[in-house]
Amino acid sequence: MSIYMTQISVSSFLSCFSAKPTDFDFLAVIGKGTFGKVLLAKLKADNKFYAVKVLQKKVILKKKEQKNIMAERNVLLKSLKHPFLVGLHYSFQTPEKLYFVLDYVNGGELFFHLQRERCFLEPRARFYAAEVASAIGYLHSLNIVYRDLKPENILLDSQGHVVLTDFGLCKEGVEPETTTSTFCGTPEYLAPEVLRKEPYDRTVDWWCLGAVLYEMIYSLPPFYSRDVSEMYDGILHKPLPLPPGKSGALCSLLQGLLQKDQHRRLGAIADFLQIKNHVFFSPINWDDLYHKRITPPYNPNVKGPADTQHIDPEFTREMVPNSVGCTPDQEDKTYLLPWIQLHWPRS
């Protein structure tokens, strides 16, 4: 997929249905990132609630991140059919901004719940790890490597099921026998081969799953240190610390996922099939899991489709910027940024 910067009509960026900023009432800030904010919004036409990611073009262009932003949209368009991946409903642009209109998932980030509870018992951690593994396995079946699995990118829906979000670091076109080499991810969850700047494959996602599962059980990622150099040394060279008191099945899974040699890592031979067949997941009926027939171990007790009780108050205290609901002719023309056009591969 190649990306060109050119003056074109806004319709080239639309997906699914036509939409524009004035079609929405923007109600609250629910997240922030490098390129902009995420806002809770209500579509005026049907009163449904969405999470709208509003990205500043000038920041994207300054950091030369067009490719990653458009890769995220591409992955979102491909990933609508899995129950544990966030869905994209609309995408559009104005002269200054890009808009992704996504499912509003309001049970809170896994990070939020871990901060509050510190750690989970094995059955609860198993449930979340299984749903995440199912989502990762689906992405791998599309030759997509996720590359940024961490508790902040794992949401809970109103019933307590997992929803994976934020596809900005995804890499497309990674087939079972191929590799990629871009250094990216979050320090605490980087696999050894990424740190060594070696070519890596889809097993980086299984390392990250192991790191997230470890954190759910032990309250911190494996090898965690405030000294990043010390943490990297642990990831690269030190044996996995497994404090006592946990089941043998759990320890076996963690050792398999957090295997420093990617070629010996659990998932290296048969990908998701190896994960789902591990003894730790023997209590899981995977068909029931996929169809959400298993009752989640925790209910967020969401009070309604617009509930923000599980959103960090750091975000919700912020005022909604007036500019997010502007029509293109109302935006500041002191800098007029080009439209972003994608030339999609034929399906």
Contacts in CASP RR format, 6 or more apart in sequence:
PFRMAT RR
TARGET T0000
AUTHOR 0000-0000-0000
METHOD contacts of the structure
MODEL  1
MSIYMTQISVSSFLSCFSAKPTDFDFLAVIGKGTFGKVLLAKLKADNKFY
AVKVLQKKVILKKKEQKNIMAERNVLLKSLKHPFLVGLHYSFQTPEKLYF
VLDYVNGGELFFHLQRERCFLEPRARFYAAEVASAIGYLHSLNIVYRDLK
PENILLDSQGHVVLTDFGLCKEGVEPETTTSTFCGTPEYLAPEVLRKEPY
DRTVDWWCLGAVLYEMIYSLPPFYSRDVSEMYDGILHKPLPLPPGKSGAL
CSLLQGLLQKDQHRRLGAIADFLQIKNHVFFSPINWDDLYHKRITPPYNP
NVKGPADTQHIDPEFTREMVPNSVGCTPDQEDKTYLLPWIQLHWPRS
1 70 0 8 1.000
1 71 0 8 1.000
1 74 0 8 1.000
1 172 0 8 1.000
1 342 0 8 1.000
1 343 0 8 1.000
1 344 0 8 1.000
1 345 0 8 1.000
2 343 0 8 1.000
3 66 0 8 1.000
3 67 0 8 1.000
3 70 0 8 1.000
3 340 0 8 1.000
3 341 0 8 1.000
3 342 0 8 1.000
3 343 0 8 1.000
4 341 0 8 1.000
4 343 0 8 1.000
5 61 0 8 1.000
5 66 0 8 1.000
5 338 0 8 1.000
5 339 0 8 1.000
5 340 0 8 1.000
5 341 0 8 1.000
6 338 0 8 1.000
6 339 0 8 1.000
6 341 0 8 1.000
7 338 0 8 1.000
7 339 0 8 1.000
8 339 0 8 1.000
8 341 0 8 1.000
9 339 0 8 1.000
10 92 0 8 1.000
10 93 0 8 1.000
10 94 0 8 1.000
10 328 0 8 1.000
10 339 0 8 1.000
11 18 0 8 1.000
12 339 0 8 1.000
12 341 0 8 1.000
12 342 0 8 1.000
13 91 0 8 1.000
13 92 0 8 1.000
13 93 0 8 1.000
13 98 0 8 1.000
13 339 0 8 1.000
13 340 0 8 1.000
13 341 0 8 1.000
13 342 0 8 1.000
14 90 0 8 1.000
14 91 0 8 1.000
14 92 0 8 1.000
15 73 0 8 1.000
15 77 0 8 1.000
15 88 0 8 1.000
15 90 0 8 1.000
15 91 0 8 1.000
16 88 0 8 1.000
16 89 0 8 1.000
16 90 0 8 1.000
16 91 0 8 1.000
17 89 0 8 1.000
17 90 0 8 1.000
18 90 0 8 1.000
18 92 0 8 1.000
19 43 0 8 1.000
19 90 0 8 1.000
19 92 0 8 1.000
19 99 0 8 1.000
19 101 0 8 1.000
20 92 0 8 1.000
20 327 0 8 1.000
21 92 0 8 1.000
21 94 0 8 1.000
21 97 0 8 1.000
21 99 0 8 1.000
21 324 0 8 1.000
21 325 0 8 1.000
21 326 0 8 1.000
21 327 0 8 1.000
22 325 0 8 1.000
22 327 0 8 1.000
23 43 0 8 1.000
23 44 0 8 1.000
23 45 0 8 1.000
24 41 0 8 1.000
24 42 0 8 1.000
24 43 0 8 1.000
24 44 0 8 1.000
24 50 0 8 1.000
24 52 0 8 1.000
24 101 0 8 1.000
24 325 0 8 1.000
25 41 0 8 1.000
25 42 0 8 1.000
25 44 0 8 1.000
26 39 0 8 1.000
26 40 0 8 1.000
26 41 0 8 1.000
26 52 0 8 1.000
26 320 0 8 1.000
26 324 0 8 1.000
26 325 0 8 1.000
27 39 0 8 1.000
27 40 0 8 1.000
27 41 0 8 1.000
27 42 0 8 1.000
27 306 0 8 1.000
27 320 0 8 1.000
28 39 0 8 1.000
28 40 0 8 1.000
28 308 0 8 1.000
28 311 0 8 1.000
28 315 0 8 1.000
28 316 0 8 1.000
28 320 0 8 1.000
29 37 0 8 1.000
29 38 0 8 1.000
29 39 0 8 1.000
29 40 0 8 1.000
29 315 0 8 1.000
29 316 0 8 1.000
29 318 0 8 1.000
29 319 0 8 1.000
29 320 0 8 1.000
30 38 0 8 1.000
30 39 0 8 1.000
30 40 0 8 1.000
30 51 0 8 1.000
30 308 0 8 1.000
30 311 0 8 1.000
30 315 0 8 1.000
30 316 0 8 1.000
31 37 0 8 1.000
31 38 0 8 1.000
31 39 0 8 1.000
31 311 0 8 1.000
31 312 0 8 1.000
31 315 0 8 1.000
32 38 0 8 1.000
32 315 0 8 1.000
34 59 0 8 1.000
34 63 0 8 1.000
35 55 0 8 1.000
35 56 0 8 1.000
35 59 0 8 1.000
35 60 0 8 1.000
35 63 0 8 1.000
35 65 0 8 1.000
35 69 0 8 1.000
36 53 0 8 1.000
36 54 0 8 1.000
36 55 0 8 1.000
36 56 0 8 1.000
36 59 0 8 1.000
37 53 0 8 1.000
37 54 0 8 1.000
37 318 0 8 1.000
37 321 0 8 1.000
37 324 0 8 1.000
38 51 0 8 1.000
38 52 0 8 1.000
38 53 0 8 1.000
38 54 0 8 1.000
39 51 0 8 1.000
39 52 0 8 1.000
39 54 0 8 1.000
39 320 0 8 1.000
39 324 0 8 1.000
40 49 0 8 1.000
40 50 0 8 1.000
40 51 0 8 1.000
40 52 0 8 1.000
40 104 0 8 1.000
40 306 0 8 1.000
40 308 0 8 1.000
41 49 0 8 1.000
41 50 0 8 1.000
41 51 0 8 1.000
41 52 0 8 1.000
41 101 0 8 1.000
42 48 0 8 1.000
42 49 0 8 1.000
42 50 0 8 1.000
42 306 0 8 1.000
43 49 0 8 1.000
43 50 0 8 1.000
48 305 0 8 1.000
49 104 0 8 1.000
49 305 0 8 1.000
49 306 0 8 1.000
50 89 0 8 1.000
50 101 0 8 1.000
50 102 0 8 1.000
50 103 0 8 1.000
50 104 0 8 1.000
51 101 0 8 1.000
51 102 0 8 1.000
51 103 0 8 1.000
51 104 0 8 1.000
51 105 0 8 1.000
52 99 0 8 1.000
52 100 0 8 1.000
52 101 0 8 1.000
52 102 0 8 1.000
52 324 0 8 1.000
53 99 0 8 1.000
53 100 0 8 1.000
53 102 0 8 1.000
54 97 0 8 1.000
54 98 0 8 1.000
54 99 0 8 1.000
54 324 0 8 1.000
55 69 0 8 1.000
55 97 0 8 1.000
55 98 0 8 1.000
55 99 0 8 1.000
55 100 0 8 1.000
56 96 0 8 1.000
56 97 0 8 1.000
57 93 0 8 1.000
57 95 0 8 1.000
57 96 0 8 1.000
57 97 0 8 1.000
57 98 0 8 1.000
57 337 0 8 1.000
57 340 0 8 1.000
58 96 0 8 1.000
58 335 0 8 1.000
58 337 0 8 1.000
60 66 0 8 1.000
60 69 0 8 1.000
60 98 0 8 1.000
61 337 0 8 1.000
66 340 0 8 1.000
68 168 0 8 1.000
68 169 0 8 1.000
69 98 0 8 1.000
69 168 0 8 1.000
69 340 0 8 1.000
70 340 0 8 1.000
70 342 0 8 1.000
71 167 0 8 1.000
71 168 0 8 1.000
71 170 0 8 1.000
71 171 0 8 1.000
71 172 0 8 1.000
72 100 0 8 1.000
72 166 0 8 1.000
72 167 0 8 1.000
72 168 0 8 1.000
72 170 0 8 1.000
73 88 0 8 1.000
73 91 0 8 1.000
73 100 0 8 1.000
73 342 0 8 1.000
74 172 0 8 1.000
74 342 0 8 1.000
74 344 0 8 1.000
75 139 0 8 1.000
75 144 0 8 1.000
75 167 0 8 1.000
75 168 0 8 1.000
75 170 0 8 1.000
75 172 0 8 1.000
76 86 0 8 1.000
76 87 0 8 1.000
76 88 0 8 1.000
76 91 0 8 1.000
76 100 0 8 1.000
76 102 0 8 1.000
76 167 0 8 1.000
77 88 0 8 1.000
78 142 0 8 1.000
78 144 0 8 1.000
79 85 0 8 1.000
79 86 0 8 1.000
79 87 0 8 1.000
79 138 0 8 1.000
79 139 0 8 1.000
79 142 0 8 1.000
79 167 0 8 1.000
80 87 0 8 1.000
80 88 0 8 1.000
82 134 0 8 1.000
82 135 0 8 1.000
82 138 0 8 1.000
83 161 0 8 1.000
83 290 0 8 1.000
83 291 0 8 1.000
83 292 0 8 1.000
84 131 0 8 1.000
84 132 0 8 1.000
84 134 0 8 1.000
84 135 0 8 1.000
84 138 0 8 1.000
84 161 0 8 1.000
84 162 0 8 1.000
84 163 0 8 1.000
84 164 0 8 1.000
85 135 0 8 1.000
85 138 0 8 1.000
85 139 0 8 1.000
85 163 0 8 1.000
85 164 0 8 1.000
86 102 0 8 1.000
86 103 0 8 1.000
86 105 0 8 1.000
86 155 0 8 1.000
86 163 0 8 1.000
86 164 0 8 1.000
86 165 0 8 1.000
87 102 0 8 1.000
87 103 0 8 1.000
88 100 0 8 1.000
88 101 0 8 1.000
88 102 0 8 1.000
89 101 0 8 1.000
89 102 0 8 1.000
89 103 0 8 1.000
90 99 0 8 1.000
90 100 0 8 1.000
90 101 0 8 1.000
91 98 0 8 1.000
91 99 0 8 1.000
91 100 0 8 1.000
91 101 0 8 1.000
92 98 0 8 1.000
92 99 0 8 1.000
93 99 0 8 1.000
93 339 0 8 1.000
93 340 0 8 1.000
94 326 0 8 1.000
94 327 0 8 1.000
94 328 0 8 1.000
94 331 0 8 1.000
95 328 0 8 1.000
95 331 0 8 1.000
95 333 0 8 1.000
95 336 0 8 1.000
95 337 0 8 1.000
95 339 0 8 1.000
96 323 0 8 1.000
96 331 0 8 1.000
96 332 0 8 1.000
96 335 0 8 1.000
96 337 0 8 1.000
97 323 0 8 1.000
97 324 0 8 1.000
97 331 0 8 1.000
98 340 0 8 1.000
102 165 0 8 1.000
103 163 0 8 1.000
104 305 0 8 1.000
104 306 0 8 1.000
105 155 0 8 1.000
105 156 0 8 1.000
105 157 0 8 1.000
105 163 0 8 1.000
105 165 0 8 1.000
106 157 0 8 1.000
106 158 0 8 1.000
106 300 0 8 1.000
106 302 0 8 1.000
106 304 0 8 1.000
106 305 0 8 1.000
106 306 0 8 1.000
106 307 0 8 1.000
106 308 0 8 1.000
106 310 0 8 1.000
106 311 0 8 1.000
107 155 0 8 1.000
107 156 0 8 1.000
107 157 0 8 1.000
107 158 0 8 1.000
107 160 0 8 1.000
107 300 0 8 1.000
107 302 0 8 1.000
107 310 0 8 1.000
108 155 0 8 1.000
108 156 0 8 1.000
108 300 0 8 1.000
108 310 0 8 1.000
108 311 0 8 1.000
109 151 0 8 1.000
109 152 0 8 1.000
109 153 0 8 1.000
109 154 0 8 1.000
109 155 0 8 1.000
109 156 0 8 1.000
109 310 0 8 1.000
110 128 0 8 1.000
110 151 0 8 1.000
110 152 0 8 1.000
110 154 0 8 1.000
110 155 0 8 1.000
110 156 0 8 1.000
110 162 0 8 1.000
110 212 0 8 1.000
110 216 0 8 1.000
111 150 0 8 1.000
111 151 0 8 1.000
111 152 0 8 1.000
111 154 0 8 1.000
112 310 0 8 1.000
112 312 0 8 1.000
113 156 0 8 1.000
113 298 0 8 1.000
114 120 0 8 1.000
114 151 0 8 1.000
114 215 0 8 1.000
114 216 0 8 1.000
114 219 0 8 1.000
118 219 0 8 1.000
119 216 0 8 1.000
119 217 0 8 1.000
119 218 0 8 1.000
119 219 0 8 1.000
120 128 0 8 1.000
120 216 0 8 1.000
120 217 0 8 1.000
122 217 0 8 1.000
122 246 0 8 1.000
122 247 0 8 1.000
122 250 0 8 1.000
123 283 0 8 1.000
123 297 0 8 1.000
124 216 0 8 1.000
124 297 0 8 1.000
124 298 0 8 1.000
125 213 0 8 1.000
125 216 0 8 1.000
125 217 0 8 1.000
126 280 0 8 1.000
126 281 0 8 1.000
126 283 0 8 1.000
126 284 0 8 1.000
127 284 0 8 1.000
127 294 0 8 1.000
127 296 0 8 1.000
127 297 0 8 1.000
128 154 0 8 1.000
128 162 0 8 1.000
128 216 0 8 1.000
129 209 0 8 1.000
129 210 0 8 1.000
129 212 0 8 1.000
129 213 0 8 1.000
129 216 0 8 1.000
129 281 0 8 1.000
130 276 0 8 1.000
130 281 0 8 1.000
130 284 0 8 1.000
130 286 0 8 1.000
130 289 0 8 1.000
131 161 0 8 1.000
131 162 0 8 1.000
131 289 0 8 1.000
132 149 0 8 1.000
132 154 0 8 1.000
132 162 0 8 1.000
132 164 0 8 1.000
132 209 0 8 1.000
132 212 0 8 1.000
133 209 0 8 1.000
133 272 0 8 1.000
133 275 0 8 1.000
133 276 0 8 1.000
133 281 0 8 1.000
134 272 0 8 1.000
134 276 0 8 1.000
134 286 0 8 1.000
134 289 0 8 1.000
134 290 0 8 1.000
135 162 0 8 1.000
135 164 0 8 1.000
136 146 0 8 1.000
136 149 0 8 1.000
136 164 0 8 1.000
136 205 0 8 1.000
136 206 0 8 1.000
136 209 0 8 1.000
136 272 0 8 1.000
137 271 0 8 1.000
137 272 0 8 1.000
137 275 0 8 1.000
139 145 0 8 1.000
139 146 0 8 1.000
139 170 0 8 1.000
139 205 0 8 1.000
140 202 0 8 1.000
140 205 0 8 1.000
140 271 0 8 1.000
140 272 0 8 1.000
141 272 0 8 1.000
142 172 0 8 1.000
143 172 0 8 1.000
143 173 0 8 1.000
143 174 0 8 1.000
143 175 0 8 1.000
144 170 0 8 1.000
144 171 0 8 1.000
144 172 0 8 1.000
144 173 0 8 1.000
144 174 0 8 1.000
145 170 0 8 1.000
145 171 0 8 1.000
145 174 0 8 1.000
145 180 0 8 1.000
145 201 0 8 1.000
145 202 0 8 1.000
145 204 0 8 1.000
145 205 0 8 1.000
146 164 0 8 1.000
146 167 0 8 1.000
146 169 0 8 1.000
146 170 0 8 1.000
146 205 0 8 1.000
146 208 0 8 1.000
147 169 0 8 1.000
147 170 0 8 1.000
147 171 0 8 1.000
147 184 0 8 1.000
147 185 0 8 1.000
147 204 0 8 1.000
147 205 0 8 1.000
147 208 0 8 1.000
148 166 0 8 1.000
148 168 0 8 1.000
148 169 0 8 1.000
148 170 0 8 1.000
148 184 0 8 1.000
148 185 0 8 1.000
148 186 0 8 1.000
148 189 0 8 1.000
148 208 0 8 1.000
149 164 0 8 1.000
149 189 0 8 1.000
149 205 0 8 1.000
149 208 0 8 1.000
149 209 0 8 1.000
149 211 0 8 1.000
149 212 0 8 1.000
150 186 0 8 1.000
150 188 0 8 1.000
150 189 0 8 1.000
150 208 0 8 1.000
150 212 0 8 1.000
151 212 0 8 1.000
151 215 0 8 1.000
152 166 0 8 1.000
153 164 0 8 1.000
153 165 0 8 1.000
153 166 0 8 1.000
154 162 0 8 1.000
154 163 0 8 1.000
154 164 0 8 1.000
154 165 0 8 1.000
154 212 0 8 1.000
155 162 0 8 1.000
155 163 0 8 1.000
155 164 0 8 1.000
155 165 0 8 1.000
156 162 0 8 1.000
156 163 0 8 1.000
156 296 0 8 1.000
156 298 0 8 1.000
156 300 0 8 1.000
156 310 0 8 1.000
157 163 0 8 1.000
158 300 0 8 1.000
158 302 0 8 1.000
158 304 0 8 1.000
158 305 0 8 1.000
158 307 0 8 1.000
159 292 0 8 1.000
159 296 0 8 1.000
159 299 0 8 1.000
159 300 0 8 1.000
160 296 0 8 1.000
160 298 0 8 1.000
160 299 0 8 1.000
160 300 0 8 1.000
161 292 0 8 1.000
161 296 0 8 1.000
169 184 0 8 1.000
169 185 0 8 1.000
171 180 0 8 1.000
171 182 0 8 1.000
174 180 0 8 1.000
174 201 0 8 1.000
174 202 0 8 1.000
176 201 0 8 1.000
176 202 0 8 1.000
176 271 0 8 1.000
178 201 0 8 1.000
179 199 0 8 1.000
179 200 0 8 1.000
179 201 0 8 1.000
180 199 0 8 1.000
180 200 0 8 1.000
180 201 0 8 1.000
181 197 0 8 1.000
181 198 0 8 1.000
181 199 0 8 1.000
181 200 0 8 1.000
183 194 0 8 1.000
183 197 0 8 1.000
184 194 0 8 1.000
185 194 0 8 1.000
187 228 0 8 1.000
187 231 0 8 1.000
187 232 0 8 1.000
188 211 0 8 1.000
188 221 0 8 1.000
188 224 0 8 1.000
188 231 0 8 1.000
189 207 0 8 1.000
189 208 0 8 1.000
189 211 0 8 1.000
189 212 0 8 1.000
189 221 0 8 1.000
190 232 0 8 1.000
190 235 0 8 1.000
191 200 0 8 1.000
191 203 0 8 1.000
191 204 0 8 1.000
191 207 0 8 1.000
191 208 0 8 1.000
191 235 0 8 1.000
191 262 0 8 1.000
192 207 0 8 1.000
192 235 0 8 1.000
192 236 0 8 1.000
192 260 0 8 1.000
192 262 0 8 1.000
193 199 0 8 1.000
193 200 0 8 1.000
193 204 0 8 1.000
193 262 0 8 1.000
194 200 0 8 1.000
194 204 0 8 1.000
195 232 0 8 1.000
195 235 0 8 1.000
195 236 0 8 1.000
196 236 0 8 1.000
200 262 0 8 1.000
201 262 0 8 1.000
202 271 0 8 1.000
203 262 0 8 1.000
203 265 0 8 1.000
203 267 0 8 1.000
203 268 0 8 1.000
204 262 0 8 1.000
206 257 0 8 1.000
206 265 0 8 1.000
206 266 0 8 1.000
206 267 0 8 1.000
206 275 0 8 1.000
207 257 0 8 1.000
207 258 0 8 1.000
207 262 0 8 1.000
207 265 0 8 1.000
209 257 0 8 1.000
209 275 0 8 1.000
210 222 0 8 1.000
210 253 0 8 1.000
210 254 0 8 1.000
210 257 0 8 1.000
210 258 0 8 1.000
211 221 0 8 1.000
211 222 0 8 1.000
211 258 0 8 1.000
212 221 0 8 1.000
213 253 0 8 1.000
213 254 0 8 1.000
213 257 0 8 1.000
214 221 0 8 1.000
214 222 0 8 1.000
214 254 0 8 1.000
214 258 0 8 1.000
215 221 0 8 1.000
215 222 0 8 1.000
217 246 0 8 1.000
217 250 0 8 1.000
217 254 0 8 1.000
218 243 0 8 1.000
222 235 0 8 1.000
222 240 0 8 1.000
222 241 0 8 1.000
222 254 0 8 1.000
222 258 0 8 1.000
223 231 0 8 1.000
223 234 0 8 1.000
223 235 0 8 1.000
223 238 0 8 1.000
223 241 0 8 1.000
224 231 0 8 1.000
225 231 0 8 1.000
235 260 0 8 1.000
236 260 0 8 1.000
240 254 0 8 1.000
240 255 0 8 1.000
240 258 0 8 1.000
242 251 0 8 1.000
242 254 0 8 1.000
242 255 0 8 1.000
247 280 0 8 1.000
249 278 0 8 1.000
249 279 0 8 1.000
249 280 0 8 1.000
249 282 0 8 1.000
250 280 0 8 1.000
252 278 0 8 1.000
252 279 0 8 1.000
252 280 0 8 1.000
253 266 0 8 1.000
253 278 0 8 1.000
253 279 0 8 1.000
253 280 0 8 1.000
253 281 0 8 1.000
256 265 0 8 1.000
256 266 0 8 1.000
257 265 0 8 1.000
257 266 0 8 1.000
257 275 0 8 1.000
259 265 0 8 1.000
259 266 0 8 1.000
262 268 0 8 1.000
266 274 0 8 1.000
266 275 0 8 1.000
266 278 0 8 1.000
267 273 0 8 1.000
267 274 0 8 1.000
267 275 0 8 1.000
268 274 0 8 1.000
275 281 0 8 1.000
276 284 0 8 1.000
276 286 0 8 1.000
284 294 0 8 1.000
285 293 0 8 1.000
285 294 0 8 1.000
288 294 0 8 1.000
300 310 0 8 1.000
302 309 0 8 1.000
302 310 0 8 1.000
303 309 0 8 1.000
308 316 0 8 1.000
323 331 0 8 1.000
323 332 0 8 1.000
END
